[in-house]
Amino acid sequence: MRFRHRDGSTVHLAYCTNVHPAETLEGVLAQLRDHCEPVRLRLGRERLGIGLWLARDAARALAADPAAPARLRAELERRGLEVVTLNGFPYEGFGAEHVKYRVYRPDWTEPERLAYTEDLADVLAALLPEDADHGSISTLPLAWRTPYGDDPRAADAARGALGRLAAHLDRVRERTGRRIRVGLEPEPGCTVETTADAVAALAGAAGEGIGLCLDTCHLATSFEEPKTALDALAEAGIPVVKAQLSAALHAEHPHLPEVRDALAAYAEPRFLHQTRTLDRRGRLHGTDDLGEALAGGALPDTGPWRAHFHLPLHAEPAPPLASTLPVLREALTGLLGSGAARTHHLEVETYTWQALPAGLRPDGPATLADGIAAELALARDLLTDLGLTELP
């Protein structure tokens, strides 16, 4: 979906296909037919943007065969779909029954991460619509905090890899004429968890090719204020390469037994649901997973808890729980509510549909498509409320 900002630029809205992961190119092609096109039809659109997740094997196959991207692009056009952004955070295995910490490997200290991201840049340059100004890729925020820690060798290795990536992006532009940008995506528990961490990590490294992917679920989970975060990025000269529109799980009174019972329904074995709270002094406390927080004593319970669980945007949890949709709204206002757009790529990223409590999960592809279409419709309304104009 495309929108015209008041500054005259085009803003792209897509949804991320990591919600129906595929590991091979054939699986990606089936995705387009079985999932993405039905979502487009539900929205009554002639064209729909998707944020492709390409697993390592699919990305390698597309980058290694010059004819393969053309085949994929032709299928996209046939299905009424377009791609301006890729999700390059998960490397492989995102559809596994137990993902948890595996999603953070390989990290930016390992050569496999750089090679994978270079493949994605090459592929995206071939998939971009002719009238697209640039493409974007979101990526791992350097590494999970352990064993990276404070090891200066790890920091040097990651910084060196980002430098080589920036050089590769320059070569892609020289070779193809297409501009590709990569954004580190801060996430709770990672080396780069907050915008302040991103400012420190990207000092001297951010620029034309490398910036930040702002995930509004992660922002909310860490109790960051959108305006403060965006002001810090602007002051540091770090561009918001893309924004992922997502909402976290919010529990206002986690000390109450009925609230803890409600939260327990969201503690599941597939994904990591980092949980955070602020103490009375405003200090952030956290656990790596929701189950750990609920085990007792791991987190202060005198203030609200937020868990990294990407909730469907249009479906507020039943009381006593809530979502952080207000944080998303505030972030969108900061990004697009003024006279100049601060990002041009938006991606709805609710990959947790099948991890929802049993009564809330879609019972098949049709109800999943209904839900994704409803999320995109809500995002569309948020954009038009900010004065953006929907384009055909």
N, C-alpha and C positions, 0 to 999 in steps of 0.2 A: 504494500500500500504506500502511496506517495502523497505528500502534503507540501503545499507551498507556504513557506514561512513569510512573515511580513517583510523580511529583508530581501525577498525574491529568490532565496535559495530553496532547494528541494530537500525535504526531510523524508527518509525512508523508514517505514515500520515493517518489521518482519516477525515471524515466530521461529524459535529454534527447534531444529529437528532432532536434538538429542533426546526428546521425549519418546521417539520411536527409533532407537539406535539401530544402525546396521554397520557391519564391519567390512563389507565388500562393496565394490562398485555396483554389482548386480543388486545387492540389497538396497543401496541408495536409490537406484532406478525404481525398484518396487515401492519404496517409500513415497516417491512422488505420485505414483498412481494410486496407492491404497490410502494415503493419509493427507498429503498436501493438497492435491487437487480437490478432494471432497471439502476441505476447509474453505478453499477459495469459492467453491460453488455455494456453500452455505452463506457466505458473505455477499454473494451476488456481484463479485468483482471479476472483471476481465483479466486482471493481473494481480498477483499476490506475491509479496516478498517473503522469502524464507531464509533463515540463518542456518546454513548447512553445517551439520557436524559430520566431518569426514574422519573416520578412524584411520590409524596409521596405514593399514593395508590399502584402504580405498584411496587415500591421498597419494601413496607411492605409485599405485597403478595409474592414476590420472596424470601424475607428473612424469612418469617414465614413458608414456605412449602419447605422442603428439596428437593422435587422432581421438584419444579418449575424452579430453575435455570438450571437443566439438560434439561428440556424441551426447555427452551429458547436457551441454547447452541446448542442443536441438530438442532433447526430451523436456527440458525446462520450458522452452518456448511452446512446445506442443501442449503442455499441461497448463499454460497460462501462469507460469511462475518465473520469478527472477531472483538473482542472488547478488547482493552487494556486500554481504558480511558472512564470515565463517566463525564458528565457535571452535577455537583451537586449544581449549583447556584440557578436556579429556583426551588421552592419547589412544587408548583402546579399552575394550572391555566394559564400556559404560552400561551395557545392558546386562551385566553379570548379576547374579543373585546377591553377591556380597561385594560392593564397590569400596565403601569406606575410604581408608587411607590410600588405596591403590590409585585413586584418581590423580594423586600428586606426583606420580612417577611416570616417565623420567622427568626430572626437574631441570632448571636452567644451568645446573652444574654438569649435566650429562650431554654428550654430543647428540644423542638421539632426539632430544627436545629441539635443538637448533635445526637438525636435518628435517624433522617433521614440519616445523614452522616454515622453513624455506620451501618445502613442497607445497604447503598450503598457499603461500604467496604466489607461486608460479601458477597454480591451478586457478586461484581467484582472478588473476589477471586475464585468464582466458575465458572466464565465465561472466565477467562484468558486462552489463548492458552497454551498448555503444554510447548512450547519453549519460552514463553515470560518471560523476566527477572523480570518485575514488572508491576503493574497497577497504574493508576493515577486518581485522582478525583479533579476537580476544584470546588471551593466553594466561597460563599459570603465573601467579604473582611470585616468581622466582622459585620458591620451594616451600614445602611444609617446614615449620620452624625447627623441627629436629629431623635429621642430624645437622642441618645447616647451621643453626645456632649463631654463635658469634665467630665462627671460624673465618678468618680473613681470606683464606684460600678459596673458600666456597664463594664468598662475595666477589672476589676477583674473577673467578671462573664465570660466574653469572654475568658480571659486567662485560667481560670479554666476549661472551656469547651474544649479548645484546648488541655490542659493537659490530660483530660479524653479521648479525641479522640486518642492522641498519645498512651496511654496505650491500648486502644482497638485495634489499628493497630498492636501493639506488640502481642496481644493475637491472632489476625487473623493469623499472621505469624507463631506463635507457633503451632496453631491448623491445619493450612492448608499447611504450607511451602511456601505460596505466600506472596510477599512483596507488600503492597499497600501504596501509598504516596498521600497526600492531599496538594493542593496548594491554598492559598488565592489569589483571582484574583482582584488586584487593579482596581477600577473603579471611574471615576469622580463623585463627590458628596458623596462618601462613607467615612466612617471613615478612611479606608486605600484607598487613592486616587492615590498615586504615589509610586514609588519604595522607596523614602525616608520614606514615611509613613510605608511601609512594613518592612523596616529595623528596625524602631522603635518598631513596633508592634510585630515583631517576635524575637526581641532580647532575647536570652535565651530560646526561644521556638522552633526555627527551628532546624532541625536535620534530622535524617534518615527518619522520617515519615511525617514531615510537612515542607513545603516550599512555593514557589510562583508559580502561574500560570501567565505567561506573555501574556497579550492580546495586540496585536499590534495596534488595534483600540484605546483602552483606553490609551495606551502609547502616541500615536500621538495626541489624543484629548487634553491631558494635556501638550502638547508641550515638552515632555521629549525626550532627545537625547538617542537613544538606547545604544551607547557605554558607556555613562556616567551612565546610569541605570544599565547595566550589570556589569560594574566595581564596582559599589557600592554594588550590591548583592554579588559579588565574595568576596569583602573585608570583608563583614559582615558574610560570610559563609552560605548564604541562597541559597539553591538549586533551580533551575528552574525546577519544577516538570513537567510542560508541557507548551507549548506555543500555544496560539490560534492565527491563522493567519487570520487577519481581517484588513479592511481598513476603515478609517473615511472619512467624508465629509469635503472638504477643500474649503474655499472661500477666494481668495487672496485679493479682494477689496470689503469688505462688505458695504462700504459707497455708492456704486453705486446702483441706483434703479434697474437696470436690474439684478444685483447679488442678491439683496434681493428678487426680484420676483422669481428667480430660486431657492433660498433657501426655499421660502415659500412652494414650491411643496413637500418638504420633511418634513414639519411640519404636523404630523399626530397624531391621537388620541390613538393609541394602545401602543406604547413604549415611554419611556423617552429618549430624545435626548439632553443630557447635552451639552452645547456649551461653548467653552473657547476661550480666546484670550490673547495675551501678550501686555501690554502697552509699551510705549517707554523706560521705565526703566526695562523691562523684568519681571514685576510682572504679575502673572496670575489672570485673572478675569473670572467669569463664571456665567451662569444661569443654572437652573435645566432643562430647555427645550428650544428647538429651537424657538418655538412660542413666548416665553418670551423674547428671545434675539431680535427677529424681531419686538417686540411691540414698540421699540424705546427708546433709552436712557439707557437701562439696561446694555449694553456692550460698551466699547470704539470701534470705528470702524476705527481706524487709522492703524490697522494692520490686518493680516489674522484672520479669524474665523475658528475653527474646531468644528464639531458637531459629537456626538456619534451616528452615524448611520452606521451600518455595511453594507458597499457596496459590491456587488459582485466583487470578486477580478479581474476578467477578463474584467469587463465592466466599463471603466472610464466614469464618468458623462460627459454630454455635456458641453462645455464652456458656461458660464464663471466659472463653478465649476470644481473641480478636486477631486481625491482621495489621500489618504496618502500611496499609495502603496510603494513609495520610503522608507518610514519609516519601513514598513514590510521587504523590501529587506535588509535594513541595520541591522535590528534586527536578521534576519536569518543568515546574514554573521557573526555577533557577536556570535551567538549561535552555528553555525555549520561550519563556514568557516576556523577554525583553525585545529590544529592537534588533538584536543580532543573535542568530542561532549559535549556541556553543557546542553543539554536536549535530550531526546529520544522519546518524544511524541509530535506530532504536530496535531492540529485540526483546520480545516477550519470551522469557525463559522459565517456563514451569515444566521441569523435567520429572516432577515427583508425582504425577497423576496416579501411577500404579503403586506408589508408596503411601498414599492417603489411607486413613482408617477405612476398614472394609466397606462400610455403608456409603462412603463418599467416592469410591473408585469408579471409573467408567466400566461398564460391563462389556464393552466391545469397541471396535473401531468407530462405529457410528456415534456413540455417545461421547467418545474422546474427541471426535471432530466437532461435535456440538459445543463441547466445553472450550476448545481452543478458539473456535469462532467467537464465542461469547467473550473470551478474554480480549481478543483483538478488537471487538466492537467497543468494549469499555475503553481500551487504549485510544481508539479513534475518537471517542467522545471527549476524552481528556485533552487531546490535541486540538480539537476544534473549539473546545471551551477556552483554550489559550489564544485563539485567533488564527490558528493555522487553517488553511483551506484544503480540503481533500481533493486530490486530482484523480482523473479517470485511470 
